[in-house]
């Protein structure tokens, strides 16, 4: 009896996601699942030669903001270029559901202010077909998808839905908190991943006011998390709060409250983003101490970590640190070729340098990831390399040239035809510490912010960086461990059934890559959002294929047009 499979992948080196050692075998796919692994005599309707390539589960990114982008981009670019086949969106409380029709603009403006997703692109691009969260899940189900998407019920959207305008100014009444809890559970039972919220002072509106979830008392947060506990469904993501810098022995300290709530609720709780800063290098250790305490009493706490520096990018084609100052403002509105001419005029440059060094700026409305004057020019890098090779420090180049760093910044731009990207680390400046954090058992390597900070941050390459830098170039992480960080660890923490491993019966989400060549490409500025809005895009090399639920969605780094992505739901 000769049977055939839909796809047979032949002779690849299988790294199955579990951390077990690699082996060579064939994999057969039937429908959206893995049918067989081993030596497969039967033919596939499609035969794939994987000799010399690694075959691993598709990567899972738990921290993205594709809520708006899914309307116009089924593939979740740039994440899909980096081996990602599943994403969780709606982090930090910023979602587009639930939402009254009259509040659509408020939610879009909030996403623009906090996550740098242009409202102009959202107004043209988002297909508003929903009000409630279950209706949004239906929209997600019906939408063609090139990867798998799951989404949180966001606290800012939830609060705005129940309290309308008062969400931005007032505490919630007990009755309103009860309504929120009910709507949250309705959303999670319809497939939402859980609750996301933020208490971080970094998250503010264009006017500099706190976003709605920051006005919530801790009791409001606790009530919502305990509602999930009652249905034993959903995970919780809570972005940091100011008390983190206070006395760690204070019972109201954020990490202690976080731990106590993890124990009380029994739901998996995530803290983004766990990193180390030059100013306070060791504070991340405290979080893992609390997580260890929680584990002893039934609590599950995870820190979301990164695989390299967390950085903003300046570009003459997007934003530079002095764009809000006089004279800079006018010049930066001109077409690039006209800017190029002016920036070669010594008198103009002299004035710009003077203004940059002497004009005061009000930072209260400037978002954390926006370009701003650096405190130390030695921590501004000229992005010549993206492979982990050290880049030139702008401060050092200025000293070599014996000139003001602002002038060097301008001159380097002109020398590179205003194509330069400048990289400014916000955190994780020390790569040895990044490795230490990644190795923590309760750390999750995920924090791309994919779909957000579109002209400020390009961290969708963090998964590729694990392979190219940590596994291949430095050898600090084994291939098996690196893949496990990005697959099974993620699927386990988010309670995703049937994903994150190459096993018979599991969903056929997998990628084929060449470990010798895999690596990030240089980021570029593209004007490909709706309404011609701009964003940073970063591709990769060395990825040969992505398979999502049995469909070949990417070949040689480009989408194929196949949309076999599914909706990820809470268990």
C-alpha positions in Angstrom: 0.0 0.0 0.0 1.7 3.2 -1.1 0.6 6.2 0.8 1.9 9.8 0.4 2.2 12.6 2.8 1.6 16.3 2.0 5.2 17.2 2.7 8.3 15.1 3.5 11.4 17.0 4.7 14.4 14.8 4.0 17.8 14.4 5.8 17.7 17.5 8.0 19.5 17.8 11.3 16.6 17.9 13.8 16.9 20.1 16.9 13.5 19.3 18.4 13.1 22.2 20.9 13.3 20.0 24.1 17.0 20.6 24.6 17.7 16.9 23.6 20.8 16.4 21.3 20.4 16.8 17.6 19.9 13.9 15.2 19.3 13.3 11.5 15.9 12.2 10.3 13.1 12.8 7.9 9.8 14.5 8.9 6.4 13.9 7.3 3.6 16.4 7.5 0.0 15.6 6.9 -2.6 18.4 7.1 -1.5 20.8 9.8 0.3 18.2 11.9 3.6 16.2 12.1 2.6 12.7 11.0 6.0 10.9 11.4 9.6 11.4 12.2 12.4 8.9 11.3 13.4 7.3 8.1 10.3 7.7 5.9 10.0 5.5 2.8 6.7 7.1 1.6 6.9 10.1 -0.8 5.6 13.6 -0.1 3.4 15.6 -2.5 6.1 18.1 -1.8 9.6 16.8 -1.2 12.0 19.1 0.7 15.8 18.5 0.7 17.0 19.6 4.1 20.5 18.0 4.0 23.0 20.4 5.6 20.2 22.4 7.3 18.9 22.5 10.8 15.2 21.7 11.2 13.7 23.1 14.4 10.3 24.2 15.7 9.2 27.6 14.6 10.2 30.3 17.0 7.5 31.8 19.4 7.7 35.5 20.3 5.7 36.4 23.4 6.0 40.1 23.3 4.7 41.9 20.2 2.3 44.6 19.3 0.8 43.4 15.9 -2.8 44.3 16.9 -3.1 47.0 14.2 -0.6 45.6 11.7 -2.5 42.3 11.4 -5.2 44.2 9.4 -2.8 45.0 6.6 0.1 42.5 7.0 -0.7 38.8 7.4 2.9 37.8 8.0 3.9 39.9 11.0 7.0 41.5 9.3 9.8 41.8 10.5 9.3 38.9 13.0 8.5 36.3 10.2 12.0 37.1 8.6 13.6 35.7 11.8 12.1 32.2 12.1 9.1 33.3 14.1 5.9 31.3 13.4 3.8 32.3 16.4 3.4 35.6 18.2 1.5 36.9 21.2 0.3 40.5 20.7 -1.6 43.0 22.8 1.1 43.4 25.5 1.3 46.0 28.2 -2.5 46.6 28.1 -2.6 48.2 24.6 -5.2 46.3 22.5 -7.8 47.4 20.0 -10.5 45.3 21.7 -12.9 45.7 23.4 -13.8 49.0 22.0 -16.9 51.2 21.5 -17.0 52.6 17.9 -16.7 56.2 19.3 -13.5 55.2 21.2 -11.6 53.8 18.2 -9.6 57.0 17.7 -8.7 57.1 21.4 -7.2 53.6 21.3 -5.4 54.3 18.0 -3.9 57.5 19.4 -2.8 55.7 22.6 -1.1 53.0 20.4 0.6 55.8 18.5 1.8 57.7 21.6 3.0 54.7 23.5 4.1 52.2 20.8 4.9 54.5 17.9 2.4 52.9 15.5 1.3 55.9 13.4 -2.4 56.8 13.9 -2.5 57.8 10.2 -1.6 54.3 9.2 -4.1 52.8 11.6 -7.0 55.0 10.4 -6.4 53.8 6.9 -5.3 50.3 7.6 -7.4 48.8 10.5 -10.6 47.0 9.5 -12.8 47.8 12.5 -15.3 44.9 12.4 -15.6 44.4 16.2 -16.6 45.9 19.5 -16.3 43.1 22.0 -13.3 40.9 22.5 -15.0 37.7 21.2 -15.9 39.7 18.0 -12.2 40.6 17.7 -11.3 36.9 18.1 -13.7 36.2 15.2 -12.0 38.9 13.1 -8.7 37.2 13.9 -10.1 33.8 12.9 -11.4 35.1 9.6 -8.3 37.1 8.7 -5.7 35.4 6.4 -2.6 34.8 8.6 0.9 33.9 7.5 1.9 33.1 11.2 -0.1 32.2 14.3 -1.4 35.0 16.4 -2.6 35.1 20.0 -3.7 38.2 21.8 -4.2 39.5 25.3 -7.2 41.4 26.6 -5.6 44.7 27.3 -6.3 46.6 30.5 -6.2 50.1 28.9 -8.9 48.9 26.3 -10.9 47.2 29.0 -10.9 50.2 31.3 -11.8 52.6 28.5 -14.6 50.2 27.4 -16.2 50.2 30.9 -15.4 53.7 32.1 -15.2 55.6 28.7 -13.5 59.1 29.2 -13.2 58.6 33.0 -10.7 55.8 32.3 -8.1 58.4 31.7 -8.8 60.4 34.9 -10.5 58.4 37.7 -10.3 55.4 40.0 -12.8 52.7 39.1 -15.7 51.9 41.4 -16.2 48.3 42.7 -19.0 47.9 40.2 -16.8 49.0 37.3 -14.0 46.6 38.4 -16.6 43.8 38.6 -17.7 44.6 35.0 -14.1 44.6 33.8 -13.5 41.2 35.4 -16.6 39.8 33.7 -15.6 41.2 30.2 -12.0 39.9 30.8 -13.2 36.4 31.4 -15.6 36.5 28.5 -12.7 37.5 26.3 -10.4 34.8 27.7 -13.1 32.1 27.3 -13.5 33.2 23.7 -9.7 32.6 23.2 -7.9 35.6 24.6 -4.5 34.8 26.1 -5.1 36.5 29.4 -4.7 40.0 30.8 -2.0 42.5 29.9 -1.4 45.8 31.8 1.1 48.4 32.5 2.0 50.5 35.6 5.1 52.0 34.0 5.7 55.8 34.0 7.1 55.3 30.5 3.6 54.7 29.2 1.8 58.0 28.7 -0.5 59.8 26.2 0.7 62.4 23.7 -0.3 65.0 26.3 2.0 63.4 28.9 -0.9 62.0 31.0 -0.8 58.4 32.3 -2.5 55.7 30.2 -5.7 54.3 31.8 -4.2 51.2 33.4 -1.7 53.3 35.3 -4.6 54.9 37.2 -5.8 51.5 38.4 -5.2 50.7 42.1 -3.3 47.4 42.8 -6.6 46.1 44.1 -8.1 46.6 40.6 -5.3 44.6 39.1 -5.6 41.9 41.7 -9.3 41.6 41.2 -8.8 41.1 37.4 -6.1 38.5 37.9 -8.2 36.6 40.5 -11.0 36.5 38.0 -8.7 34.5 35.7 -7.8 32.3 38.6 -11.5 31.5 39.1 -11.7 30.1 35.5 -8.2 28.7 35.7 -7.4 30.1 32.3 -5.1 32.8 30.9 -1.7 34.3 31.7 -0.9 37.8 33.0 1.7 40.3 31.8 2.3 43.3 34.0 4.8 46.0 32.9 6.9 47.6 35.7 6.0 50.4 38.1 7.9 53.1 39.9 8.2 51.3 43.2 10.8 49.1 41.7 13.4 51.6 42.6 12.3 51.8 46.2 13.2 49.8 49.3 12.9 46.2 48.2 11.9 45.2 51.8 8.8 47.3 51.6 5.8 45.0 51.5 4.2 47.2 48.8 7.3 46.9 46.6 6.2 45.9 43.1 8.2 42.6 43.0 6.7 41.5 46.3 3.2 42.3 45.3 3.8 40.5 42.0 5.1 37.5 43.8 2.2 37.4 46.2 -0.3 37.7 43.4 1.4 34.9 41.4 1.1 32.7 44.5 -2.5 33.7 45.3 -3.8 33.3 41.7 -1.8 30.4 40.5 -1.7 31.9 37.0 1.6 32.3 35.1 2.7 35.9 35.4 5.2 37.7 33.2 7.3 40.8 33.8 8.7 42.7 30.8 11.5 43.5 30.2 14.1 42.1 32.5 17.4 43.7 31.7 20.4 45.2 33.3 21.2 48.9 33.2 24.6 50.5 33.6 23.1 52.8 36.3 21.8 49.8 38.4 23.4 46.6 37.1 22.2 44.0 39.6 18.5 44.8 40.2 17.3 42.0 37.9 18.6 39.4 40.3 15.9 40.4 42.8 13.1 39.5 40.5 14.5 36.0 40.1 14.8 35.7 43.9 11.1 36.6 44.2 10.3 34.1 41.4 12.1 31.4 43.3 10.2 32.2 46.5 6.9 32.1 44.5 7.7 28.7 43.0 8.0 27.2 46.4 4.4 28.2 47.1 2.7 27.5 43.8 3.4 30.7 42.0 4.7 31.0 38.4 6.7 34.1 37.7 8.8 34.7 34.5 10.9 37.6 33.4 10.9 38.5 29.7 14.5 39.0 28.6 16.3 40.1 25.5 19.3 38.5 23.6 21.3 41.7 23.2 21.2 45.5 23.9 17.7 47.0 24.0 18.3 50.0 21.9 16.7 52.8 20.0 17.8 53.7 16.5 18.3 57.2 15.2 18.2 57.8 11.4 18.1 60.9 9.2 15.2 59.1 7.5 13.2 58.8 10.7 14.1 60.8 13.7 17.2 62.4 15.2 17.7 63.6 18.8 17.4 67.3 18.1 14.4 67.4 15.7 12.2 69.2 18.1 14.6 72.2 18.5 14.5 75.4 16.6 16.2 75.5 13.1 16.6 71.6 13.3 12.8 71.5 13.2 12.6 73.4 9.9 15.6 71.7 8.2 14.3 68.2 9.2 11.0 68.8 7.4 12.7 69.3 4.1 13.3 66.5 1.5 16.5 64.5 2.3 18.5 65.9 -0.7 17.8 69.5 0.5 18.9 68.5 4.0 22.1 66.9 2.6 22.9 70.3 0.9 22.4 72.3 4.0 24.3 69.9 6.3 27.4 70.5 4.1 27.2 74.3 4.8 29.7 75.0 7.6 27.7 78.0 8.9 24.5 76.0 9.1 26.3 73.1 10.9 27.8 75.6 13.3 24.4 77.0 14.2 22.9 73.5 14.5 25.7 72.4 16.9 25.2 75.5 19.0 21.4 74.9 19.3 21.9 71.2 20.1 24.2 72.1 22.9 22.4 75.1 24.4 18.7 75.0 23.7 16.7 73.5 26.6 14.0 70.9 25.8 10.9 69.8 27.8 11.1 66.0 27.9 7.7 65.5 29.7 6.0 64.6 26.4 9.0 62.8 24.9 8.5 59.0 24.9 11.2 56.8 26.2 12.1 55.3 22.9 12.1 58.6 21.0 15.4 60.0 19.9 16.7 62.5 22.5 20.1 64.1 23.5 22.3 61.4 25.0 23.9 61.8 28.4 27.1 60.2 27.1 28.1 60.2 23.4 30.3 57.1 24.0 27.0 55.2 24.3 25.9 56.2 20.8 27.2 53.7 18.2 27.5 54.1 14.5 25.7 51.0 13.2 28.2 49.6 10.7 27.8 46.0 11.8 24.8 44.0 13.0 26.6 40.7 13.6 27.8 41.4 17.1 31.2 42.9 15.9 31.8 46.1 18.0 30.6 49.3 16.3 32.4 52.7 16.5 31.4 54.9 19.4 30.4 58.3 18.3 32.2 60.0 21.3 35.5 58.2 20.4 35.2 59.3 16.7 34.6 62.9 17.8 37.7 62.8 20.0 39.8 61.4 17.1 38.5 64.2 14.9 38.9 66.8 17.7 35.4 68.1 17.3 32.0 68.4 19.0 30.1 65.1 18.9 27.0 66.8 17.4 29.2 67.9 14.4 30.6 64.3 14.1 27.0 63.0 14.1 26.2 65.3 11.2 29.4 64.7 9.3 29.1 60.9 9.6 25.6 61.2 8.3 26.7 63.3 5.3 29.6 60.9 4.6 27.1 58.0 4.4 24.6 60.0 2.3 22.2 60.3 5.3 21.9 56.5 5.3 23.5 56.1 8.7 21.7 54.3 11.6 22.9 55.3 15.1 22.3 52.8 17.8 21.7 54.0 21.4 21.4 51.2 24.0 18.6 51.9 26.6 19.6 48.8 28.6 21.6 45.5 28.5 24.8 47.4 27.7 26.9 44.5 29.1 26.6 41.3 27.0 28.0 39.1 29.8 25.0 40.1 31.9 22.6 39.5 29.0 23.9 35.9 28.9 23.5 35.5 32.7 19.9 36.7 32.4 19.1 34.4 29.5 20.4 31.5 31.4 18.1 32.0 34.4 15.6 29.2 34.5 12.6 31.6 34.8 13.7 33.9 32.1 12.0 33.9 28.7 14.0 35.1 25.7 11.4 37.3 24.0 11.0 41.0 23.8 11.0 42.1 20.2 8.1 44.6 20.5 7.4 43.5 16.9 4.9 45.8 15.2 5.6 48.6 17.7 8.1 51.5 17.9 8.2 51.3 14.1 10.7 54.0 13.5 12.5 53.8 16.8 13.4 50.2 17.7 14.2 47.2 15.5 14.5 44.2 17.8 12.6 41.6 15.7 16.1 40.2 15.0 16.6 39.0 18.7 15.8 35.4 17.7 18.3 35.4 14.9 20.9 37.0 17.2 20.6 34.0 19.6 21.6 31.7 16.7 24.3 33.9 15.0 25.9 35.5 18.0 25.3 33.3 21.0 25.3 29.9 19.3 27.7 30.3 16.3 30.0 33.2 16.9 30.6 33.1 20.7 29.7 29.5 21.4 28.4 30.4 24.8 25.0 28.7 24.1 24.6 25.3 22.5 22.3 25.1 19.5 20.0 22.8 21.4 19.7 25.3 24.3 19.3 28.3 22.0 16.5 26.7 20.1 14.8 25.6 23.4 14.9 29.2 24.6 12.9 30.3 21.6 10.5 27.3 21.3 9.6 24.9 24.1 10.3 27.4 26.9 7.9 29.8 25.3 5.2 27.3 24.5 5.4 26.0 28.1 5.2 29.4 29.7 2.2 30.6 27.6 0.5 27.1 27.9 0.3 26.7 24.1 -0.8 23.1 23.4 0.9 21.1 20.6 3.5 23.7 19.7 7.2 24.4 20.4 8.4 20.8 19.8 9.0 18.6 16.8 6.9 15.5 17.9 4.4 13.3 16.1 0.9 14.8 16.5 2.2 18.3 17.2 1.3 21.2 14.9 3.6 21.4 11.9 5.3 24.7 12.7 8.9 24.5 11.8 11.8 26.3 10.2 14.8 25.2 8.1 18.0 27.3 8.5 21.7 27.1 7.8 23.6 27.5 11.0 26.8 28.6 9.1 25.2 31.6 7.5 22.1 32.6 9.6 22.3 36.2 10.7 20.5 39.6 10.7 20.7 41.9 7.7 21.2 45.7 8.1 17.9 47.4 9.1 16.4 49.7 6.4 13.8 52.5 6.5 10.8 51.6 4.3 7.6 53.7 3.6 5.4 50.6 3.3 2.8 51.2 6.0 -0.8 52.3 5.1 -0.9 56.0 4.1 2.8 55.7 3.1 4.0 55.9 6.7 7.6 54.9 7.4 9.1 52.1 9.5 12.3 50.2 10.2 12.5 46.8 8.6 15.1 44.1 9.2 15.5 40.9 7.3 17.8 38.0 7.8 19.9 35.6 5.8 20.3 31.8 6.2 16.6 30.9 6.7 15.5 28.6 3.9 11.9 27.9 4.8 9.1 28.4 7.4 6.2 26.0 7.7 3.2 27.1 9.6 0.5 24.4 10.3 1.8 22.4 7.4 1.8 25.3 4.9 5.1 26.6 3.4 4.7 30.3 4.3 8.3 31.6 3.7 11.0 30.5 1.2 14.5 31.9 1.3 13.5 34.7 3.5 10.4 35.9 1.6 6.6 35.3 2.2 5.1 32.8 -0.3 1.5 34.1 -0.2 0.4 30.9 1.7 -1.7 31.9 4.8 -2.0 28.8 7.0 -1.6 30.7 10.3 -4.1 29.9 13.1 -5.3 31.7 16.2 -3.5 30.8 19.4 -5.8 30.6 22.4 -5.4 30.1 26.1 -5.6 26.4 27.1 
